[in-house]
Amino acid sequence: GNSVTQMEGPVTLSEEAFLTINCTYTATGYPSLFWYVQYPGEGLQLLLKATKADDKGSNKGFEATYRKETTSFHLEKGSVQVSDSAVYFCALSRNSGYALNFGKGTSLLVTP
Amino acid sequence: GAVVSQHPSWVICKSGTSVKIECRSLDFQATTMFWYRQFPKQSLMLMATSNEGSKATYEQGVEKDKFLINHASLTLSTLTVTSAHPEDSSFYICSAWTSGGSSYEQYFGPGTRLTVT
């Protein structure tokens, strides 16, 4: 079946540090890949997505590239801010309108 | 943007009672709604998928007679936990998908924390 594995947290970084959160997946066919973010007390929000191999999703300074050869979709940001503190979930979906398979989430804390 | 609400946000009930959780799409019509369950420090696990006017499709291992899902309209889905027990305590999250929007995006509610005493 489909599954997502992401690095365990919590991750603590100083402001302006470089962020990488690793995500790998197992899936049949060609899934779409997502990063969702959950700020304290709020629902999950889509951060970025990629629907085919070599696509790069980007939003708010975050980027992730769909790597089929390594089955990975690592999240990166060059300079994190305190406001980026949240839980980040990597997820996949086998097609539009289908349910998501989530990783366990990675908690990020950015300190001033 | 598209907004999904859940009510209540937090509920405490006694063992053996039933609890209903509502999920509403406020500004769009949801073709499909999903119900997830999240345990502390763990991933979201899909419980069921519901389409308006159809019976919900439950994931393997989810008791359909215990977790009753109704999707009576394009803006409302309900999850009823029947005869709740302490092991049902969890964080329940719904999401909604519309065929009329960004085709791959699901919109999530803020979640409902259920505590069964």
Contacts between the chains, C-beta under 8 A, distances in Angstrom:
chain1	res1	chain2	res2	distance
A	4	B	43	7.8
A	32	B	104	5.5
A	34	B	104	7.7
A	36	B	108	7.7
A	41	B	110	7.4
A	42	B	110	6.0
A	43	B	4	6.9
A	43	B	93	7.2
A	43	B	108	4.2
A	43	B	109	5.4
A	43	B	110	4.2
A	43	B	111	6.4
A	44	B	93	7.3
A	44	B	95	7.6
A	44	B	108	4.0
A	45	B	108	7.3
A	46	B	105	5.3
A	46	B	106	7.7
A	49	B	104	5.9
A	49	B	105	7.5
A	51	B	104	6.3
A	89	B	43	7.6
A	89	B	44	7.4
A	93	B	104	6.9
A	96	B	103	4.3
A	96	B	104	5.2
A	97	B	31	7.0
A	97	B	32	5.9
A	97	B	97	5.4
A	97	B	99	6.8
A	97	B	103	7.4
A	99	B	34	5.1
A	99	B	46	4.7
A	99	B	49	5.8
A	100	B	34	7.7
A	100	B	44	7.6
A	100	B	46	7.5
A	100	B	95	7.7
A	100	B	106	6.5
A	101	B	46	7.7
A	102	B	36	7.9
A	102	B	43	4.5
A	102	B	44	4.5
A	103	B	43	6.0
A	104	B	41	7.3
A	104	B	42	5.8
A	104	B	43	4.5
A	105	B	41	7.8
A	105	B	43	6.6
